[in-house]
Amino acid sequence: MGKALKPTEDRKKVLFICTHNSARSHMAEGLLRKLHGNRFEVCSAGTDPTEVNPMALKVMVEGGIDISAHQAKGVEDFLDQEWDYVVTVCDRANETCPFFPGGKEKIHRGFEDPAAVNGSDEVKMVAFRRVRDEIKKWIEETF
């Protein structure tokens, strides 16, 4: 039997940010929620949001996590909120957003953009799986 979630006010708040809020930040959001949702309230956003990448959805389902209800959101949607941790998961977002109002602690851990990989769908899926696994390992070691 899994642990019951504590009330929101008892959990630390984490905001993951990447440029397009299309893959890395959503994967990080889904992974942290799955691994430690009892300890963290998690959201994600982009500095220039587009839409959630279908390949990100597929590799997360392969890992047992459904993020199909996620939507790309802009960082401006979260500016009026306080966050225990603001985590940039791409170098461009780190440069664009070096300071986040309401963020108590800023963490940067850049991951390769799997959507930028050229090649066949199979080659791209390999990149998405690799980045998913790298994010998962980093979350397990960090949180």
C-alpha positions in Angstrom: 0.0 0.0 0.0 1.5 3.4 -1.0 1.9 6.4 1.2 -1.0 8.8 1.4 -0.4 12.2 0.0 0.0 14.9 2.7 -2.0 18.1 2.4 -0.5 20.5 -0.2 0.8 22.9 2.4 3.0 20.2 3.9 4.7 19.5 0.6 7.5 21.5 -1.0 6.7 23.3 -4.2 8.8 22.7 -7.3 8.6 24.4 -10.7 10.5 22.9 -13.6 11.3 25.3 -16.5 12.5 24.7 -20.0 12.2 26.8 -23.1 9.1 25.3 -24.8 7.6 23.3 -22.0 7.2 20.5 -24.5 9.4 17.7 -23.2 12.1 17.9 -20.5 10.1 20.0 -18.0 7.0 17.8 -18.5 9.1 14.6 -18.1 10.6 16.1 -14.9 7.2 17.1 -13.6 5.8 13.6 -14.2 8.8 11.8 -12.8 9.0 13.9 -9.6 5.3 13.6 -9.0 5.4 9.8 -9.5 8.5 9.2 -7.4 7.9 11.7 -4.6 4.4 13.2 -5.0 3.9 12.7 -1.3 6.7 15.2 -0.6 6.4 17.7 -3.5 3.8 19.7 -5.4 5.1 19.9 -8.9 4.4 22.1 -12.0 6.2 22.9 -15.2 6.4 25.9 -17.5 8.2 27.3 -20.5 9.9 30.6 -21.2 8.4 30.3 -24.8 5.8 27.6 -24.5 4.6 25.6 -27.5 2.9 22.2 -27.0 3.7 18.9 -25.4 5.7 16.8 -27.7 4.0 13.5 -28.6 7.3 11.6 -28.3 7.6 12.8 -24.7 4.1 11.4 -24.0 5.1 8.0 -25.5 8.3 7.6 -23.6 6.6 8.5 -20.3 3.9 5.9 -20.9 6.6 3.4 -21.5 8.0 4.3 -18.1 4.5 3.9 -16.5 3.7 7.6 -16.2 0.8 9.2 -18.1 1.3 12.9 -18.8 -1.3 13.1 -21.5 -3.3 15.7 -19.5 -0.3 18.1 -19.4 -0.5 21.3 -21.3 2.3 23.7 -22.2 2.2 26.8 -19.9 4.2 30.0 -19.7 6.3 31.0 -16.8 4.1 34.1 -16.4 1.3 31.9 -15.2 3.4 31.2 -12.1 5.0 34.5 -11.3 2.6 35.4 -8.5 3.3 32.1 -6.6 6.0 31.1 -4.1 8.2 28.1 -5.0 10.6 26.2 -2.8 12.6 25.2 -5.8 12.7 26.6 -9.3 14.6 24.2 -11.6 15.7 25.0 -15.1 16.2 21.8 -17.1 17.7 23.5 -20.2 20.6 25.9 -20.7 18.5 28.4 -22.7 15.9 28.7 -20.0 18.6 29.1 -17.5 20.0 32.0 -19.5 16.5 33.5 -20.2 15.3 33.1 -16.6 18.3 33.4 -14.3 16.1 34.7 -11.5 12.5 33.8 -10.7 10.4 35.9 -8.4 8.9 33.9 -5.6 11.6 31.2 -6.0 13.4 30.4 -2.7 16.1 28.3 -4.3 17.1 28.1 -8.0 18.6 24.9 -9.3 20.0 24.4 -12.9 20.5 21.0 -14.4 20.6 21.2 -18.2 19.5 18.2 -20.3 19.9 17.7 -24.1 16.8 18.7 -26.0 15.5 15.4 -27.5 13.2 17.3 -29.9 16.3 18.8 -31.5 17.7 15.4 -32.5 17.7 14.8 -36.3 17.0 11.5 -37.8 14.2 8.9 -38.1 11.5 8.5 -35.5 13.4 5.6 -34.0 16.5 7.8 -33.6 14.4 10.5 -32.0 12.7 8.0 -29.6 16.1 6.7 -28.5 17.0 10.4 -27.6 13.7 10.9 -25.7 14.2 7.7 -23.8 17.8 8.6 -22.9 16.8 12.1 -21.7 13.9 10.6 -19.7 16.2 8.2 -18.0 18.8 10.9 -17.3 16.1 13.1 -15.7 14.8 10.2 -13.6 18.3 9.4 -12.4 19.0 13.0 -11.5 15.7 13.3 -9.6 16.4 10.1 -7.7 19.8 11.5 -6.7 18.6 15.1 -6.0 15.2 14.9 -4.4 
